[in-house]
Amino acid sequence: MSRPQSPAFTAIGLSPIVAISEQIQSLAPMFEASGERFAYLQRGELADPTPAFVTEAVHRALDAGLTRYPKAGGELWFKEAVVRHLAEAHGIEDLGPEHILCTYGGQEGLQLVFSLLGGGRVLAFGPVWSCVLENIFPYTGFEVDMLELQETADRLEVDFAELERRLPQADVLYLNTPHNPTGKVFSHAELTRIHSLCAKHGVRIVSDEAYKDIVFDGGEHVSPLRFGDDQTIGVYTCSKSFAATGFRIGFTVCRDAALIHRLTLGEYTQTAGVVPFIQKAFAEALDNTRERPGWQAQLVQSLQDRRDLIWDRLQPVFGEQLYKPEGAFYFFPNLAGYVPEPAPGQDCSAYILQRFLDQGIAVVPGTAFGDDRYARHIRLSFSGVDETVLSAGLDRMLDGVLLQDRRASA
């Protein structure tokens, strides 16, 4: 007899980004048989190697025998390193170990936080990272209300009147800065106003700061935790900051120590804690003020160079319709008017994706980050390709996808 299954599992799906990455495993070899390299612009994973000061710390931790059961919620020395790092690098003060939870990456942190908050209505600035939409929100029983960022003359802005109108119906605001998939970095002024409105309406902020160390043009990442209340929960990962996606380590921060205690119980229940040798390596990495800043500055400069390469090639085509990312490592262009309309009844996102795949370019359709309002958008990731492959991919994009199609539709 068939038994009912939990909606936490029946409502979730595989991330479209993962599905596309699996699809191109068979397509790429066929394309590369022509002598050109496939341009993998779909996944948010750095091709850069994890720095030696991290991998060497892993070896030292293993040699020291840190292979036993971990302390629930994180070792004290890891939490203390997080406290020092957030104060030193991001100006977040007045934290203690009791305000820190160690997790298996930022994704587990988000899952735990939204599970603890227990469902309801979450307001999120659209477009929204696909894993949050496809997995975290449905898994934890949240209904999402997406408030689109306004595209205005190469800027992305918050509609504050609409934000205040919708906040009274929300239980939580999901805030992602720097933003995936657009690369927007919310300014101090924007965050001050957002924080004030959330406080006014009693709405908790869940702040996803996975890309906190990847900000361009000398800009600054500002965490809502800097405002000093206990209603903001910050969720972090070491994956992007250290090119260390496979290590699966992150941390969640809140000044409400009782909330962190409850999250600790949840984290212990589902994983029994992050293995100690990984914690030790990243505690050292966070404390490494001699090598870490220089390595991260070089990483950011490399990513900025790739961003500028894309901008220089695409901006003359798109003009003010193209937003220049301020952080993270994504573009999210709107292709309306730059590709012909699909045939009647043909899925627009699938049609656009196929046109890119035919040119040996993997992208993510905009609908992965929302709904049909983003059907003519794509996300381009410049994290996992070198400039030679990127430049060749842009050539094929301009000649085989965008420019000739624009002439054909003119």
Secondary structure, DSSP 4 states (H G I P E B T S, - for coil): -PPP--HHHHS----HHHHHHHHHHHHHHHHHTTTPPPEE-S-----SPPPHHHHHHHHHHHHTT--SPPPTT--HHHHHHHHHHHHHHH---S--GGGEEEESHHHHHHHHHHHHHTSEEEEEEES--HHIIIIIHHHTTEEEEEEEPEEETTEEE--HHHHHHHGGG-SEEEEESS-TTT-----HHHHHHHHHHHHHHT-EEEEE-TTTT-B-TT-----GGGG--SSEEEEEESTTTTT-GGG--EEEE-S-HHHHHHHHHHHHHHHS---HHHHHHHHHHHH-TTTHHHHHHHHHHHHHHHHHHHHHHHHHHHGGGS---SBTTEE--B-BTTBPPPPTT--HHHHHHHHHHHTTEE-EEGGGGSSGGGTTBEEEE-SS--HHHHHHHHHHHIIIIIHHHHHHH-
